[in-house]
């Protein structure tokens, strides 16, 4: 087995039926990454358009300096599976993820590589198609909307401020890779990767990149179905892929907040309040364990004794805010407590 970090960079590129782009992609890589200290890993994800033959042909040329690895999956298994395969076979100190369809510029990939290796404090950079004044071409309104909605939901769920969680251009230090275990095989890999990075307390930096959209006739793979599936992955990584203590906290806070919501409105309005408060409770459970969450509930309970009608609602909101404040204050103590996993 090859020794990790024996190369400075591993450039991992998943490929599925990209025969029209591979020659241009290869020459761009050679232009920006032609160095003996770099390995380029192409993962052919069961292509059936001749991409495999082209990659073999390119590998057998002799006018490049980087190490060329060509991995093949027998059947099309998804972008996520191809990325996982590439990462498992990588030996670089840094792992750079780049799509093969040239929607993202190889020049930008070189820029983020130069940036991260000059700063030891930065362990992770995500490209963003919505930052900077670089060239962009995008005619797919619906896809663009889904990306922005997904990013907003991700930010709410994980207390982040990202602008483009789905961008395919990312670079990670080996220390990040060692902390995460990827399991999603399709386009949901972007959400899986980002969520695990955040869970392991790594800060995600962003860098503006160019974007040249391509149409379905040019081979674009992602569809509106993948966009809808991404909502599932968002809820999965946030509400199910947790420790047992976090899942218990989510259940606990969701139930007591639903109980609070049951005291507002009448008829259909009452049902909507219960649902809304249940959702708020689930988010509280993510950020606060049981004892801290109980502080919030106690303040809400105290607030319910003040005022009448709308006055009670305002009192509950006020005391809810106080509860959040004091629960935040208590988190430092409980995090350092030997009972942290239980409380």
N, C-alpha and C positions, 0 to 999 in steps of 0.2 A: 504494500500500500504506500502511495506517495505521502511524503511528509507535508503536513499543513504549513502554510506560510512560506513554502519554498519558492513561491512566486509572489510578486507584489500584488498582482491583480488577476482575478478570474472573471472574464467577461462571459456571462451565461446568456445564450440566445435560443429561446424555444422557436421551432420552425414547424409549421404545418401548411403544406401546399403554397409555398412562396417562391416558386420557380422564376417568376418575373422580376424578383427583387434581389436575388441572392448574389449575382455578379456585382451589381452596384454596391450592395451592402459590404461585400468582401473588400472591394477596393477602397471604400470609405474607412473601414476598419484598419486596413493596411496603411492608409494615409495618416491616421491619428494614433494608432496603437501598435505600430510595427516595432516592437521592443522585445528582446529576449527574456525579459523579466515578467512577461505577460502571457497568460494562456487564454485562448478563445475557445469556448465550449459551445458547439452547436448541438442542440438536442432535436433530432428529427422525430416529430411526434406522429409517426405512422403516415407520412405523406404518400400520396399516390399519383402525384402529377409530375414526377421526375425530379423533385427537389433533392432526393437522396443521391441521385446520380450526379447532380450538379455539385453538391457538397463534397462528394468523393473526388470529383474532378478538381475542385478548388484546393482540396487538401493535398493533392499530389503535385501541385505546382511548387516550385522551389524558390520563388522570389518573395518570401516573407520571413520575418525573424521570430515572430511569436510562436508559442506552442499551439498547435491546432488539434483540438480533440473533437471527434465526431461520435456522438452517441445516438443510438436508434431505439425507439420503442416500436414493437411489432405492430401494435394497433393504436389508433388515435385515442389517447387517454386524457387529453385536455391540457391547457396551458399550465395549470397548477402542477400537474404530474411531471411535465417536462421540466419546469423550474426546479422542482424537488430533486429530480434525477441529476440535473446539472450541478446543483449545489452539493449534493452528496459526492460527486466526483471532482469537486473543485479543490485546489490546494492554495489558493491565493489568500493573502492577508486581507484583501478587500474583495467583495463579490459585487459585481456590477450587473444588473438585470437590464436587458435591452431587447425590445421587440424587433422582429425581422422584417416588418412590412414598411420600414422607412417613414412611418408617420412621425417618428421622433428622430431628431438629428443626431448623428454620431458625434458631431462636433460638441454638442451639449454634454454628451456622455464623457467626453475627454475633459471638459471644463469641471464637472463635478468630481471627477477622479483627482484632478490636480488640486482642487479645493480641499477635499477631505484628507488627503495624505499630507497636507501642509499644516493641519490642525489636529493635534492628538485628542482634543476635547470633543471633536465631532465624530460620532460613530455611525450616523445614519443621515442620508440626504435623499429626499423624494423630489423628483421632478414635478413641476406644476405647469399645466397648460394655461393657467389663468393669472400667472404673475409675469412681470416684466413687459418690455415693449418689443419682444421678438416676434418674428413672422408667424402668423397663424392662418389656417384655412380650415373652416369647419362649417359644413352645410347641414349637419344632422341636429336639428333642434331638439328632438325627443331624447336622443342619446346624451346630449349636452345637459338637458334638464335633469335626467336621471342621475348623472354624475354629481351635479350640484346638490340635489336632494340627498343622495347617499352620503356625500361629504358632510352636509349639515347634520344629518342624523348621527353619523360617526362622531362628530365633534361634541354633540350633546351627550351621547352615551359615554364617551371616554374623556370628556373635559379637555378637548384639544381645540386648536384653531387652524386646522389645515385648510387648504383651498382646493386640493385635487387628490383624493385618496386613491383614485383609480389609475393614475398615470403609470405607464409601464416602465418608466426609466427610474431606477432606484440604485443606490449604492450603500452597502452595509459592511461594517468591519466584522472580522471573524468572531469577535467577542459577542456580537449580536446574534450571529448565526448559531453559536453554541448554546444560547439561551432559549431558542425557539424550536418548536416542532410543528412543521407545516403538515396539514392533512387534507386540504381542499384541492381537488384535482382540476377544476375548471377555472373560469374567470374570477370566481370568488376568492382566488388566491390573494388578490390585492388587499381585500378586507381582512382575511386571515392573517396575513403578514403584518399589516399595520396594527391590528389589535394586539398581537403578541409582542410586538416591539414596545407598545405603550404599557402593557401589563408588566413587562420586565424593566420598566422605569428608564428606558432610553428616550432621549429627546429627539424628535423628528424635525430636522431642518428641511426647508424647502428652497428650491432653486427654479427660477423661471426658465422654461424651455420652449423651443419652437414646436409647432404642430401642423402637420400637413395631412389633413383628413383624406381618406380614400373611400370610394364608394363600394357597394356590394359587388358591382361588376368588376372592380379592380381586385376583389378578393377579401374584402372586409369580413371578418368572422363573427364579431360580436353582434348580437341582435337585441331587440327589445325584450325578448324572453330572458336573456342574461341579465338585463337591467332589473327585471322583476325578481329574478332569483337572488339578486344582490341584497334585496330587502330581507329575504330569509336569512342570508348569511349575517347581516348586521344584527338581527335579533338573536341568532344562534351564538355568535361570538360574545355578545354582551350578556344574555340572560341564561345561557345554558352551559357554556364552556367556562364554568367558574369552580372555585373550591366549594365544598359542601357548606362551609360557614357563610360564604357570600350568597349562595342559593337560599339558605335559611333566612338570611337578612332580607333578601328580596321578598320572599313569601311573607315574612312577618310584617314588614312595612307596607306591603301592598294590601294586606288584609286590614290593618288598622286604619290606613288612609281611605279604603273603601267604606269602612264603618263611619268615618268622619263625613265622607261624601253623602252617605245615606241621610244625613240630617239637613241637607239642602234641597230646595226645590220640591216640586210635586209632580206626580205622574211621570211622563217621559223625561221631564227636566231632572227629576230625581235620579232616574236611571243613567242619564248622561253625566250627572255629577259623580255618581258612583264609579263609572268607567274612567272618567277623567282623574279622579283622586286615586284610583287603583294604579293608573299609569304613573302618576306622580310618585306614588309609594314605591313602585318598582325601581324608579330611578334613585330615590332616596336609599333604597336597600343596596344599590350598587356602591354608593359612596360612603355609607355609614353602616357599621356593624350593629348588632342588636342593642347593646347598651347605649351607644351614642344615638341610635334611632329612637330609643325609648324617651330620651330627653325631648326630642321633637314632639312626640306624641303627648307627653305631659304638658308641654306648653300649649299645644292645640287644645287639650282638654281644659286647661285653665281659661283659655280665651273664650271657650264656649259659654262661660258663666257671665260674660259681660255683654251688655246691650240687649236689644231686642230687634227682631227682623233683620234688616240690612246692617244694623249696628253690630249684631252678633257676627255676621259674615266678615265685616271689617276687623272686628276684634280677633277673630280666628286667624285671619291673614296676618295681622300684626304679630300675634303671639307665635304663629308659625315661623315668621321671619326671625324672631328672637330665638326660637328653638334651633333653627339652622345655625345661627351665630354661635350659640353655646355648644351645640353638638360639634361644630368645627373646632372650637376651643378644646373640647374634651378629647378629640382624636389623637392629639400628640401624646396625652397621658396613656390612653388605652393602647396605642401602638407600641409603647415601651413597656406595657404591662405583660407579665408572664401569662396572663389569662387572655391575651389578645385573640388567639384562635377561637376562643369560645364566646368572647364578648363582642 
